Amino acid sequence: MKTYKAVIIGAGPAGHSCAVRIAQLGGKAAIIERDYIGGICTNWGCTPSKAMIESAKVACEVENSGHYGVNVKVYQVDFQAIATRRDKVVKQTREYITDLLNHHNVDIYQGEANINAPDTVQVRYGKLNNETYQMDYTGEEETLQTENIILATGSKSLIPGFIEQDDPTIVSSHRLITIDDRPESLTIVGGGVIGMEFATIFSNLGSQVTVVELLPRVLSMMDPDISDEINRLMEEKGVRILTNHKVTALTHGILKAVNQDTQEEVEVKSAMNLIAIGRTAVLQDELLNRFGLDYTRKGIDVDDTMQTSVPGIWAIGDATGKSILAHCGIQQGIVCAENIMRDKHEKPRLMDYSVIPAVVYSLPEIFSIGIVPEEMSNVRVVKVPFAVNLRANIEEHTDGFIKLWIRDQKVIAAQAIGYMVSEIQQELANMIALGTNVDDVAKIVHAHPTYNEIIRSALEYAEGKAVDFYI
Ligand SMILES: Cc1cc2nc3c(=O)[nH]c(=O)nc-3n(C[C@H](O)[C@H](O)[C@H](O)COP(=O)(O)OP(=O)(O)OC[C@H]3O[C@@H](n4cnc5c(N)ncnc54)[C@H](O)[C@@H]3O)c2cc1C
């Protein structure tokens, strides 16, 4: 029987990062995957969605090219070429991760993992069918011996009870991200991150998009100003957004929803209907119960070292229900690996959830970092529009703003909507994580003209001494 320091179930970002760090620290790791290497993120989530958003962005830029004196009279969205490019990017990323695992001598097993005991895992070998995306099991099995088992089993789309499973117009993100033909019309149930990113993709590529959201605003986890701004900008682009609407039925492509204020009923007929009401941890209840692992419907319980309630069994990534973000899973994977490999007299490394950036790759992009305080005494809130930023003006990307929450000279939360803001958020994340004084960063020279300069402008504005604008 092969023996390992750790057997990791699931080769998503959490699992493969954990495997690599264990190997770097001298442990022999195995990873078992019943789908493609790379998990949801590489194959069905982050990578294909961002590849398609890039096409949407190019379409949007071509649409606006006349503003820059470049007249593109006719252009055509070739959706099949977009899909081919998406699939190529996914395949390259998957191959890159496989190569990375091989480079670190991590043994990769393709098949379904089952825990037999806290120190043995059984692999039911399979081969993935590239047409059906289903696993064809070969009938072969193997049992692996291990000191540690790491559950990195990820999450799946939540599908509500009213959905007719056999309605061909209804899809989850898992299916929509693989399509090769653009639907003429798309209704999205759920105005959260995934819903708004798909609305961005398809509205910019020419589909008629409707978003139906139960709550009074889209992106309800963000500041209301952000929700209002993205709502306004998307509606300007022709997306129909129905907030405060409860879906009551969805059959044969016809969605019925009730306005919760007026009780008025609306009907929307679309070629495709995406259900994007959230994701839930992949839990094998029978297995978790058999070994007495504590869990809730949200995810497997772990402490800050990533240990479950059963010694030797660890959990990381979406399966823990702590967040549905790849970078959180990656960090959990690293923390878990370092705790498995540490000398027992060394202090464990603890996972810190206080600064996990969240990005929405809409057009324009959105980010949120830190925790907006409920208690606002001694908190200064500043909001600076991109309209005061020179680079944004030069490039005509003046929509949006940055908003900072500052207490005792330190930024405690930051949110923004604006062109490519995902690329400027890390400075604020570092400030929050390190507890840096506003003044100390405002004094650092920021290159001119850059979008990033808005951070210096906002920090100085918070101190009442912005030199580059007034409001
Ligand atoms: C459309 C979409 C877009 C997204 N975009 C972003 C983004 O831009 N940024 C971001 O941070 N996050 C994004 N996410 C979320 C991100 O994909 C997840 O947070 C991330 O994939 C979680 O990583 P993970 O390693 O925990 O699990 P996963 O990536 O879900 O991987 C878990 C793996 O475990 C395997 N597995 C489960 N059970 C078994 C078993 N018994 N045997 C063998 N294998 C098993 C599964 O097949 C799966 O491949 C997006 C998600 C979606 C759906």
Ligand as a Chemical Component Dictionary entry (heavy atoms), coordinates in Angstrom:
data_LIG
# 
_chem_comp.id                   LIG 
_chem_comp.type                 NON-POLYMER 
_chem_comp.pdbx_formal_charge   0 
_chem_comp.three_letter_code    LIG 
# 
loop_
_chem_comp_atom.comp_id 
_chem_comp_atom.atom_id 
_chem_comp_atom.alt_atom_id 
_chem_comp_atom.type_symbol 
_chem_comp_atom.charge 
_chem_comp_atom.model_Cartn_x 
_chem_comp_atom.model_Cartn_y 
_chem_comp_atom.model_Cartn_z 
_chem_comp_atom.pdbx_ordinal 
LIG C1  C1  C 0 -18.686 31.065 -12.214 1  
LIG C2  C2  C 0 -17.738 31.198 -11.059 2  
LIG C3  C3  C 0 -16.793 32.207 -11.050 3  
LIG C4  C4  C 0 -15.911 32.332 -9.991  4  
LIG N1  N1  N 0 -14.998 33.336 -10.018 5  
LIG C5  C5  C 0 -14.142 33.499 -8.989  6  
LIG C6  C6  C 0 -13.162 34.508 -9.011  7  
LIG O1  O1  O 0 -13.050 35.265 -9.964  8  
LIG N2  N2  N 0 -12.341 34.631 -7.950  9  
LIG C7  C7  C 0 -12.431 33.807 -6.868  10 
LIG O2  O2  O 0 -11.669 33.973 -5.917  11 
LIG N3  N3  N 0 -13.347 32.820 -6.821  12 
LIG C8  C8  C 0 -14.202 32.639 -7.855  13 
LIG N4  N4  N 0 -15.110 31.624 -7.832  14 
LIG C9  C9  C 0 -15.130 30.739 -6.659  15 
LIG C10 C10 C 0 -13.989 29.703 -6.773  16 
LIG O3  O3  O 0 -14.166 28.972 -7.956  17 
LIG C11 C11 C 0 -14.004 28.792 -5.569  18 
LIG O4  O4  O 0 -13.919 29.568 -4.391  19 
LIG C12 C12 C 0 -12.820 27.841 -5.605  20 
LIG O5  O5  O 0 -12.865 27.025 -6.747  21 
LIG C13 C13 C 0 -12.824 26.949 -4.371  22 
LIG O6  O6  O 0 -11.695 26.151 -4.400  23 
LIG P1  P1  P 0 -11.654 24.757 -3.651  24 
LIG O7  O7  O 0 -10.275 24.237 -3.858  25 
LIG O8  O8  O 0 -12.160 24.894 -2.276  26 
LIG O9  O9  O 0 -12.712 23.820 -4.381  27 
LIG P2  P2  P 0 -13.072 23.533 -5.904  28 
LIG O10 O10 O 0 -12.382 24.429 -6.824  29 
LIG O11 O11 O 0 -14.549 23.446 -5.929  30 
LIG O12 O12 O 0 -12.457 22.088 -6.126  31 
LIG C14 C14 C 0 -12.904 20.978 -5.388  32 
LIG C15 C15 C 0 -12.618 19.745 -6.195  33 
LIG O13 O13 O 0 -12.855 18.606 -5.364  34 
LIG C16 C16 C 0 -13.288 17.544 -6.199  35 
LIG N5  N5  N 0 -13.937 16.522 -5.370  36 
LIG C17 C17 C 0 -15.000 16.694 -4.523  37 
LIG N6  N6  N 0 -15.292 15.513 -3.921  38 
LIG C18 C18 C 0 -14.411 14.591 -4.395  39 
LIG C19 C19 C 0 -14.217 13.204 -4.168  40 
LIG N7  N7  N 0 -14.960 12.514 -3.311  41 
LIG N8  N8  N 0 -13.232 12.573 -4.836  42 
LIG C20 C20 C 0 -12.432 13.246 -5.711  43 
LIG N9  N9  N 0 -12.565 14.564 -5.967  44 
LIG C21 C21 C 0 -13.549 15.232 -5.316  45 
LIG C22 C22 C 0 -14.248 18.244 -7.152  46 
LIG O14 O14 O 0 -14.394 17.490 -8.341  47 
LIG C23 C23 C 0 -13.555 19.578 -7.400  48 
LIG O15 O15 O 0 -12.809 19.572 -8.589  49 
LIG C24 C24 C 0 -15.982 31.438 -8.897  50 
LIG C25 C25 C 0 -16.917 30.405 -8.903  51 
LIG C26 C26 C 0 -17.780 30.274 -9.973  52 
LIG C27 C27 C 0 -18.767 29.147 -9.973  53 
# 
loop_
_chem_comp_bond.comp_id 
_chem_comp_bond.atom_id_1 
_chem_comp_bond.atom_id_2 
_chem_comp_bond.value_order 
_chem_comp_bond.pdbx_ordinal 
LIG C1  C2  SING 1  
LIG C2  C3  SING 2  
LIG C2  C26 DOUB 3  
LIG C3  C4  DOUB 4  
LIG C4  N1  SING 5  
LIG C4  C24 SING 6  
LIG N1  C5  DOUB 7  
LIG C5  C6  SING 8  
LIG C5  C8  SING 9  
LIG C6  O1  DOUB 10 
LIG C6  N2  SING 11 
LIG N2  C7  SING 12 
LIG C7  O2  DOUB 13 
LIG C7  N3  SING 14 
LIG N3  C8  DOUB 15 
LIG C8  N4  SING 16 
LIG N4  C9  SING 17 
LIG N4  C24 SING 18 
LIG C9  C10 SING 19 
LIG C10 O3  SING 20 
LIG C10 C11 SING 21 
LIG C11 O4  SING 22 
LIG C11 C12 SING 23 
LIG C12 O5  SING 24 
LIG C12 C13 SING 25 
LIG C13 O6  SING 26 
LIG O6  P1  SING 27 
LIG P1  O7  DOUB 28 
LIG P1  O8  SING 29 
LIG P1  O9  SING 30 
LIG O9  P2  SING 31 
LIG P2  O10 DOUB 32 
LIG P2  O11 SING 33 
LIG P2  O12 SING 34 
LIG O12 C14 SING 35 
LIG C14 C15 SING 36 
LIG C15 O13 SING 37 
LIG C15 C23 SING 38 
LIG O13 C16 SING 39 
LIG C16 N5  SING 40 
LIG C16 C22 SING 41 
LIG N5  C17 SING 42 
LIG N5  C21 SING 43 
LIG C17 N6  DOUB 44 
LIG N6  C18 SING 45 
LIG C18 C19 SING 46 
LIG C18 C21 DOUB 47 
LIG C19 N7  SING 48 
LIG C19 N8  DOUB 49 
LIG N8  C20 SING 50 
LIG C20 N9  DOUB 51 
LIG N9  C21 SING 52 
LIG C22 O14 SING 53 
LIG C22 C23 SING 54 
LIG C23 O15 SING 55 
LIG C24 C25 DOUB 56 
LIG C25 C26 SING 57 
LIG C26 C27 SING 58 
# 
